[in-house]
Amino acid sequence: MIIEILLALLLGVSAGTITGLSPGIHINLVAAILIGSLGFFSSLSIPLIALAVFITSMSITHTFMDFIPSIFLGAPEEDSFLSVLPGHQMLKEGRGQEALVLTIYGSLTALIIILIFTPLFIIFLPKIYTIVRTAIPFILILISLYIIFREENFLLSIVVFILAGFLGYLAFNLPVKEPLMPLLSGLFGFSGLIISLKQKTRLPKQEILPLRKIKLTKSEFLKSLGAILISSPFCSFLPGIGSGHAATIGSEIIPLNTKGFMFLVGATNTIIMGLSFIAIYSIGKARSGSAAAIEQILGEITRQNLTILIITMIAAGIIAAIIGIRLSNVCANYISKLNYQKITLFTLGIMLIFNIIFTNWLGLLVLATATSLGIFAILSESRRINLMACLIIPAIIYYLL
């Protein structure tokens, strides 16, 4: 069985690399296909734990890789869309490689945090889950008000926040197939890419720094770590609260510079995914698509299964970091040599094709509306963090009802 588990680990890393590099192909889609093929895998006498290892390694690897298209192409996914603005800004300054490596550093740090919080989750989470779940909508309301009233033009931010929240609520409550794809593609992907086309962005030659020169100061690291520890574990076991919420909460409580923020979003992305697997064992709640797939495959998660999954997360994360750092150099070497206008058009085309394939006509309507709202937010100079309401308001309504 060890050979099957090792093979599943390597295949999962490969699959996670592909999904991370491909805007629009999410790990939940691969997990759903795997669940639909359980009968076939059973006929091959493949151990169920090997399938769980595949999903775990794919999911962790994906959290390392999905910043590559969001930084270098401006094409976000569910877990990386907050990095688009600061990451893309660093790219325009010739620092795309540095931006990506900082997210990888964050993800590596997340592996240590997951190990530290695993016993705490197992011991304390069942006792506090009900209490915290009751308080969540009110915490989100306070955070929303804080975000809105930090704006100079808070009336404009209220308008953007409400419109994004209303759009998100409709997307999740109408028969929209894969609602997150058109919603986030429009708000954070299409809108920024279209503006980039209008501005005829030209990328400077990207600076490739040795790893020893890509680092945070002690102050930046401690601030980022504080933001991570405040937000990520708290958000990792509640449905409807993802890495975007965690990064928002952390960066608003402890203001960070661009480098610290990139480290933060990398860490929260991996922590939320990793601790969601621990939450299955601790409280029996699957708060991510990958965790739900593992729960469906294994049924009851034993301590032995949990140990294997934790080892898988660490091993996959280390391998993914090595691959990600190498890819950061490749992307930085070639991105400035290519015609960025054509790359942008190609990216828009790929994203549109994926939306056409995986969503329905209502989803395309959401995509068009979200794109328009995203462009309005950019041109009106409203902070794009207000567009986070597309997830925050539906979460508030979910908990209140």
N, C-alpha and C positions, 0 to 999 in steps of 0.2 A: 504493500500500500504506500510505502514511502516514495517509491518511484512515481506512482500516479500523482501523489501530492506535489512532488517537485516539478513534474511536467505541467500540472495544472497551474502552479505558481508562475512558471515561465510563460505559459500561454496567456495567463491573465495579464501579466506585465505587457506582453505584446499587444493584446486586445485593448488594454487601457491606454497605451501609447497611440494606437490608431484612433480611438474615440476622442482622446484629448486633442489630437491634431486636427480633427475633422469637425468644423462648426456644424452643429445640427444633429450629429450622431451622438446620442447620450447613452451612458451606461445602462440606464433603465430600459432602453430599447433592447440592448443585448441580453440583459437579465430576463426580460419578458420572453424573448425567443428561446432562451435556455429553459425556462420554466415550461414553455409549450412543448419542448422536446425531451422532457424527463423520461417518457416511456422509451424513447430511442436509446438514451444513455443507460437506462436500466437494463435493456436487452444486451448491452455490451458489457455488463457487469462492472461498470465504472462505480467506484465507491462514492456515496453521496457527499462525504466530506471533501472529496477532490473537487466536486462541482462547487461547493461552498468556498473552497480555497481559490478557485478560479475567479469567482465573483468578487471576493475580498481583494485579491491582488489587482484585478482589473480596476476596481473602484478606487483603491488607494493610488495606483499609478495615474489614473485619470485626474486626480486632484493635483498632481505634480505637473501634468502636461497641458491642462486646459487653459493655462495662462498664455501659452504660446500664440494661439490665434487671437486671443483678446488683446495682447500687447502688440504683436507685429501686424495684425490685420484689422483690429478693431471689431472682431466678430466674437461676441460674448456668448457664454453658456450660462445655465442657471446658477452655477457656483462661482463664476469668475467675472460677472458683469460689472462689479464695483471697481475692478482693476482697469477698466477700459480708459477712463479719463486720465488718471495719474500715469498709468503704464504707457498710454499712447503719447502723453506729453513727454515722458522720458525718451521715447522712441524718436520724437521730433527733435530732441536735443542731442541725438546721437548716442543715447544711453539705453537702448533697448535691451542689450545683453545684460547690463547691470540690473535693470528692472526685473527681468526674468529670473536671474540668479537670486535676487533678494526674495522672491516668492518661494524659490526652492529652499533657501535657508529657512524660511518660515515653516515650510512643510516638514523639513527635517526636525526642527525644534518641536513641531507638533507631535512627532512620534514619541519623544521623551515625555511630553505632557500627557499623552494617552496612557503611557505606562504608569505614570504617577497617579492619574485619576481613576484608573481601572479598579483598584481595590476600594477607593472611596465610593465609586459608583455602586459597586457590589454591596457594600455595607450600608450606605446611607440613602441611596436613591429611592428604594422602595418606601422608606419612611417619609420622605419629603415630597414625593411626586404629586400626590393629591393636593397638598397645600400650595405648591408652586404653580400647578396648573390652574388653580382658581384665581391666582393673582395676576397671571400673565396678561390678560387684556388690559388691565389698568396700568401695568408697567408699559405696555406698548403705546397706550394713549399718552402717557407722560412723555415718552421718548418722541412721539410724533409731534407733540406741542413744542417740545424743546427744539427739534429740528426746524420746525416752521418759524418760530419766533427768533431764531438765530439769524435769519435773513434780514438784510437791510430793507428790502421791499417784501415784508411778510404777507401783504395782501396778495401779491403775485404768487408767492410760494404756496399760500393757501389754495389758490385756484389750481395750480399745477398738482399739488398734493391730492386734492379732492378728485380732480379729473383722472389722475393715475389710479387712485384707489377705486373709483367707480368702474374704470375700465377693467382693472384686475378682478373685481367682484363679478362683473358680467362674464369675463372670460372663464372663470371657474364655475359659474353657475348656469351657463348656457351649454348646449351640446357641442362644445368646441373640442375637437380631437387634439390631444397633446397641447393644452392651452399655454403652457410655459414657453414653448418654442416661439410662436408668433408674438407673444406678449413681450418677452425679453429681447427677441431679435429686433422688434420695432423700436422699443424705447431706448435701447442701449447700443444696438448694432446698426440697423439701417439708417437711423437718424444721424449718427455720428459720421458714417461713411458717406452719406449724401452731402453733408456739410463739408466734409473733406474734399469731395469731388469739386464742389463749388469754389472752394478756396484754392484748388489746384496745388495741393500739398506736395512739396518736394522734400524727400528725406535726406538728411545729411549722411555722410559716411559714418557708420556706426563704430564707436570705440569699443575695442575688445580688451577688457582689463583682465589681468591675472586674478585668480580667486582671492589671493591674499589682500588685494586692494579693494575688493568689494566687501564692505563691512559696515556695520552700524557703530556709531560711537556708543560708549557705555550708557549715556543718557538716553539715546534713541532706542537702544536695546531694552533698557529697563522700562521705558514708557510703553513700548510695543508689547513687552511681556506682560505688563500690568493690564493693558487693554485686553490681551488675549485671555488672561486668567479670569478677568471679570466677566467676560461675555461668552466665550466659547463653551465651557462646560455647562453653563446654565441653559444655553440654547440647543444643546446637542440631543436632548431627549424629548423635546416637545414638537409634535407635528405642526407643520405650517411655519416653523421658525428655522431658518436655514443659515448658511454661512454669511449670506448677505445681511441678514438681521444682526448676526453676531459682530460682523465687521463694523456695521453702522453704530451699534451700541458702544463697542469698544472705542472707536475713533471719536465719538461724540463725548464720551466721558473723559477720555484722555486724548487731547488734540495731538496729532502726529504730523510730522513732515512727510514728504512724498516717499522717501526711502522707508521710513517706519511704517507707513500705510501699506506699501507693497509687501513688507515682511508680515504685517498683520493679516492681510487677505490670504496670503499663502498658508499661514498657520491655521486660521479659522476654517479654511476650506478642508484641510486634512483632518483637523480635530473633530469637526462636526461629523464627517464621514466615519472616522474610526470609532468614536464613542457611540455612534448609532448602533454598531455591532455589539458593543458592551451592553447597551440598553436592552437589547433583546434578552440577554441572559438575566439582567438585573430586574427588569419590570415587565418583561414579555411584551414590550411595545416596539414595533418596527417603525422608525420615524424617517426612513429613507427607502427608496425603491429597491436598492441593493440589499438592505437589511431585511425587507419584506420577502425578497426572493430567497435569501438564506433561511429565513424562518420557515418558508414553505417547503424548502428542500429537506431540511434536517428535522423539522417538527420541534421537538424539545431540544434546546441547546444544553449539552452537558458541559461540565467543567473541562473535560478533556478536549471537546470541540472548541471551547472558548480559548484554551491554551494554544491550540493549533492555529486558530484565526489570528490571535495576537502575534504569534511568531511570523505568520504570513504577512501581516501588516508591516512589521519592521523590515523584513527581508525585501518585500516589494518596494517599500519606500526608499531603501538604500539603492536598489537597482535603478529605480525611476529617477532618483536624484542624479546618478551618473549619466543616464541617458539624456535627461533634461539639460544638464550643463553642456554636454556635447552639442545638443541641438541649438542651444542658445548661441554658441559660436557660429554654427552653420547659418542660422537665420540672420545673425548680425552681419556676417560676411556678404550675404547675397541680397538682402532686402534693399539696400541703397543702390545696388547696381541694376535693379529691375525698374521698369516703368511703374511708378506707384499708382498712377491713374488706372492703368490696365489691371494691376493687382486688385485695386479697389472695386473696379467693375466686375472682375472675375469673382471676388468674394461675395459681392452683392448677388451675382447670378447663382452661385452655389447655395447661398443661404435661401434664396427664393425657391430654388429647386427642392431643397429639403423641406421647406414649408409646404410647398405644393404636394409633395409626396406624403408627408406625415401628418398634415392637418387637413381640415376640410374647408368648405367655402366660408363658414363662419370664422374659422381661424385666419383665413386670408383677410377678412374684413377687420379682425382684431389687429392683424399685422399692419394694415394700412392706417388704422386709427392710431395705433401705438407709435408708428413712425412719425405721423403728423404731430403728435403730442411731444415726442422726443425732440423734434426740430424746433417746436415752439419753445421748449425749455432752454435749448441751447441759444437760440436767437434772443430770447428775453433775458438771458444771463441769470436765470434761476438755477440754483445748484441742482445738479442732476440727482443728487441724493433724495430730492423730493419725489422723484419717480419711484423710489422704493415703496411708496404707498401702494403700488400695485400688488405687493405682497403683504404689507403691514395691515391695511384696512381689512382685506378678506380674513386675515388671521384674527383680528380683533372681533369681527362679527362672528367668526366660527366659535370662539371661546365664550362670547357673551350669550350665544344661542345654545 
